[in-house]
Amino acid sequence: MLAPIRQAGRDIGDRAGVIGAAVMVIEHTLGPAAVDRAIAASDAPELASS
């Protein structure tokens, strides 16, 4: 599922695309579902059972 699009202030200017892409990658990588998948796939049973 894609995150909703958010508007940023004008102060980021030409970097808006790069910053927006970086935010999307971070949210996708560190989002709750991604963290749950990483824990479930890990070899750490003490974390997966929590």
N, C-alpha and C positions, 0 to 999 in steps of 0.2 A: 504494500500500500504506500502510495506516495504522500509525503507531507504536504500540507497546504502551502501555497505560495504566500510569502510575506514580503511586504514592501520595506525597503531600508531607506535610511535618510540619504540626502544628497551628498553628504560628506565623503562617501566612498567612491564616488565618481566612476572613472574608467575601470576600477578594480571590482565593480559590483558583480560581474559574472564569475570571476575567480573566487571571490569571497563567498558568493552564494553557493557555488559548487563545493567549496570546502566545508561549508556548514552542512550541506546535504550529506556529504560523505561521513562527517563526524556523527551526525544524527543517526545515519544508517548503521554505522559501525558500533556505536555506543548506545544505541536504543535498547529498550527493555527486551524486545524479542531477540535481538542479536546476542545480547549478553546471556539470555536464557539458553539459546542454542549453543553458545560456546561452553557454558558450564555443563550442559547435558552431554556434549561431545568430549569433554575433557576426561583425563584419567584420574581425576580427583573425586572419588566417591563421597568424601565428606562435604564437598560443595554441591554436588549434584543432588544429594538427598535433602538439602535444606529447603 
